[in-house]
Amino acid sequence: MEEPGRELLDRAMRRACGAPLRSGNRLELLRDGPATYDSWLAAIEGARRWVHLENYIFSDDGVGRRFAEALSRKAREGVAVRVLYDWFGCLDVRSSFWEGLRRAGVEACPVNAPSLREPRDLLPRDHRKLLAVDGEYASVGGVCLSEGWLERSPKTGLPYRDTCVAVRGPAVADAERAFAGVWDLFARRPLPPEERPGPGEVPGAGEVAARVVAQEPGRARMLRALELLLASVRERVWISDPYFLGSPVLTQALVSAAADGVDVRLLLPATNDLPWIGALSRIGYRPLLEAGVRIFEYGGPMMHAKTHVADSFHSRVGSTNLNFSGLLANWEADLLAEDAGFAARMEEMFEEDFSNAREILLHRGRRPRPQRPMSRSERRDRRRTMRRVRRGSGGTASRIGEEALHSATFSPASYERRVKGALSAGLLALSVLGARHPRLISWPLAAAGAAAGVLGLLRALRGGGP
């Protein structure tokens, strides 16, 4: 893109997502859980003043306890250690786990826990995966603290795929500011001024220009950034996402780019750790495929990365899923880089993932079928692997895309018929049940309405809440 075009896009991005472009950064691409954990633990170990950790899932398992020990050790050394964890994402974590951190001196704060004293909307979640240390190091991406991110498929050998990025340079200040915004909202006292470095206080560490987009409920910052990118992209845009449920605006932007000759590709999971989202995502394949968007399904346990690369220059690594929750309702954090060298590393990563995926194609006539069914021993191995994954990492994350590397075994037309049939049957059954036993339907609706009314009244009396 010519310089005037870049300047125009930069101004539009800055206004749309409230994220200034910072020059002078050094970025490190962290592929998958093991590489991310190594980088994060090294940064925590080297902390001298503070550690700010914000994560949707912080499990009480081998990975979670490893981080808990590292954080506790730094707190005992006198380093200020502050942790934000999502109340819903950590619902299955025992209170004794957090009490152990607090006894060691770690300030651990849940985000958006339900409360009648301070009623808040329960829908927004703190879905960020963010680490910031001493105003010198920051990292964002999609990796949670759980053993699920260490899984590999026993059949294909492919890993649970995710991506983070480590940052050194002025963009670190924006990651720190994002953490401070949520901490001030939910912690008992605001973050101290000395733990809020400005961009001018963080020295340059490289030559990459990057911005940190701090998504907040209702702001739609990443959605607007994606709209601008898709409106300006010229040659290609490759996107990975685990729970793709494109809004009409985003879907139209993808379709329009593909119709204009842009190489638009979506990299999605073949087997989703949230099966119902995977089912809804596939319902939307047909209009994208008909417009020329290419869709690939990754053959490992899960494709959990939220990334894109466009025109060998623009890149994104973050936590925002391309669905309603990610784009509109949650707290998220994404890094957008404008650099040819970093984009080249992103494209290399995408190319490898495409080689480990099946492409979904529209077929006419004969329905595509798997090359061979799974054997009894393979089904047994699959169930055994699924049981090893803890609840906090997504339950069924280890399911295997058994034919993902060989052929497109998914038929959009037949899939749409099955899903529509299932939804219609469910609606019919619910209607019959309501007609036969109306109290089974009316009482839950009345209870939900009463709860919403009480919370709304309390909020009005208290002046609105955050």
Stockholm file with secondary structure:
# STOCKHOLM 1.0

chainA/1-466         MEEPGRELLDRAMRRACGAPLRSGNRLELLRDGPATYDSWLAAIEGARRWVHLENYIFSDDGVGRRFAEALSRKAREGVAVRVLYDWFGCLDVRSSFWEGLRRAGVEACPVNAPSLREPRDLLPRDHRKLLAVDGEYASVGGVCLSEGWLERSPKTGLPYRDTCVAVRGPAVADAERAFAGVWDLFARRPLPPEERPGPGEVPGAGEVAARVVAQEPGRARMLRALELLLASVRERVWISDPYFLGSPVLTQALVSAAADGVDVRLLLPATNDLPWIGALSRIGYRPLLEAGVRIFEYGGPMMHAKTHVADSFHSRVGSTNLNFSGLLANWEADLLAEDAGFAARMEEMFEEDFSNAREILLHRGRRPRPQRPMSRSERRDRRRTMRRVRRGSGGTASRIGEEALHSATFSPASYERRVKGALSAGLLALSVLGARHPRLISWPLAAAGAAAGVLGLLRALRGGGP
#=GR chainA/1-466 SS CCHHHHHHHHHHHHHHHCCCCEEEEEEEEEEHHHHHHHHHHHHHHTCSSEEEEEESCBCSSHHHHHHHHHHHHHHHTTCEEEEEEETTTTTTSCHHHHHHHHHTTCEEEEESCCCSSSCCCSSCCBCCEEEEETTTEEEEESCCBSGGGGCBCTTTCCBCBCEEEEEESTHHHHHHHHHHHHHHHHSSSCCCGGGCCCGGGSCCCSSEEEEEEEECTTTCHHHHHHHHHHHHCCSEEEEECSSCCCCHHHHHHHHHHHHTTCEEEEEEESSCSSHHHHHHHHHTHHHHHHHTCEEEEECSSCBCCEEEEETTTEEEEESCCSSHIIIIISBEEEEEEECHHHHHHHHHHHHHHHHTEEEECCCCSSCCCCSSCCCHHHHHHHHHHHHHSCGGGTSSTTCCCTTTTTCCCCCHHHHHHHHHHHHHHHHHHHHHHHHHCHHHHHHHHHHHHHHHHHHHHHHHHHTCCC
#=GC SS_cons         CCHHHHHHHHHHHHHHHCCCCEEEEEEEEEEHHHHHHHHHHHHHHTCSSEEEEEESCBCSSHHHHHHHHHHHHHHHTTCEEEEEEETTTTTTSCHHHHHHHHHTTCEEEEESCCCSSSCCCSSCCBCCEEEEETTTEEEEESCCBSGGGGCBCTTTCCBCBCEEEEEESTHHHHHHHHHHHHHHHHSSSCCCGGGCCCGGGSCCCSSEEEEEEEECTTTCHHHHHHHHHHHHCCSEEEEECSSCCCCHHHHHHHHHHHHTTCEEEEEEESSCSSHHHHHHHHHTHHHHHHHTCEEEEECSSCBCCEEEEETTTEEEEESCCSSHIIIIISBEEEEEEECHHHHHHHHHHHHHHHHTEEEECCCCSSCCCCSSCCCHHHHHHHHHHHHHSCGGGTSSTTCCCTTTTTCCCCCHHHHHHHHHHHHHHHHHHHHHHHHHCHHHHHHHHHHHHHHHHHHHHHHHHHTCCC
//
